[in-house]
Amino acid sequence: MSQLEQQNLEWWAEIVTDRPLCTYYFGPFATAKTAKLAQLAHIEDFEQEGSKIVFVAVRRCQSQLLTSFEDE
């Protein structure tokens, strides 16, 4: 990926839960720091709802999918 392409990417917070088995994307954010802060708030919300968090990441990408549910 070229440097120009990377500059056009925004920061997204990714959270994967096991209950339910689902991947959530939150964003876009201008910086990794703001994405991480938002991610922490969302993790807290998921935990209060009883969801089990199995993976978290902050990524620079172009996400068009905000929620992905897995078939059981």
C-alpha positions as CSV (number, residue, x, y, z in Angstrom):
1,M,0.0,0.0,0.0
2,S,1.4,3.4,-1.0
3,Q,1.9,6.2,1.5
4,L,-0.8,8.2,-0.2
5,E,-3.3,5.3,0.2
6,Q,-2.3,5.0,3.9
7,Q,-3.0,8.7,4.4
8,N,-6.5,8.3,3.2
9,L,-7.3,5.5,5.7
10,E,-9.1,6.3,8.9
11,W,-8.8,4.7,12.3
12,W,-11.4,2.1,13.4
13,A,-11.9,0.2,16.7
14,E,-12.6,-3.5,16.2
15,I,-14.2,-5.6,19.0
16,V,-15.0,-9.3,18.6
17,T,-17.4,-10.9,21.1
18,D,-18.1,-14.6,21.8
19,R,-21.5,-14.1,23.3
20,P,-22.9,-13.4,20.7
21,L,-20.3,-14.3,18.2
22,C,-20.0,-11.0,16.4
23,T,-17.4,-8.5,15.1
24,Y,-18.1,-4.8,15.6
25,Y,-16.4,-1.9,14.0
26,F,-16.6,1.6,15.5
27,G,-15.4,4.7,13.7
28,P,-14.0,6.3,11.8
29,F,-11.6,8.3,14.0
30,A,-9.0,10.8,13.0
31,T,-6.3,9.3,15.3
32,A,-5.4,5.9,16.9
33,K,-5.7,7.5,20.3
34,T,-9.3,8.6,19.9
35,A,-10.2,5.2,18.4
36,K,-8.6,3.5,21.5
37,L,-10.5,5.7,23.9
38,A,-13.8,5.0,22.1
39,Q,-12.9,1.3,22.1
40,L,-12.5,1.3,25.9
41,A,-15.9,2.8,26.4
42,H,-17.5,0.2,24.0
43,I,-15.7,-2.6,25.8
44,E,-17.2,-1.4,29.1
45,D,-20.7,-1.3,27.6
46,F,-20.3,-4.9,26.2
47,E,-19.1,-6.2,29.5
48,Q,-22.0,-4.6,31.3
49,E,-24.4,-6.3,28.9
50,G,-22.7,-9.7,29.7
51,S,-20.9,-10.1,26.4
52,K,-17.5,-12.0,26.4
53,I,-14.8,-10.0,24.6
54,V,-12.4,-12.3,22.7
55,F,-10.4,-9.8,20.6
56,V,-9.8,-6.1,20.3
57,A,-7.8,-4.0,17.8
58,V,-7.4,-0.5,16.5
59,R,-6.8,-0.5,12.8
60,R,-6.2,1.9,10.0
61,C,-8.5,0.8,7.2
62,Q,-11.5,1.5,5.2
63,S,-14.3,-0.3,6.9
64,Q,-17.7,-0.4,5.2
65,L,-19.1,-3.2,7.4
66,L,-20.0,-2.1,10.9
67,T,-21.3,-5.4,12.4
68,S,-20.7,-9.0,11.3
69,F,-22.7,-11.8,12.9
70,E,-21.3,-15.3,12.6
71,D,-23.6,-18.3,11.9
72,E,-23.8,-20.8,14.7
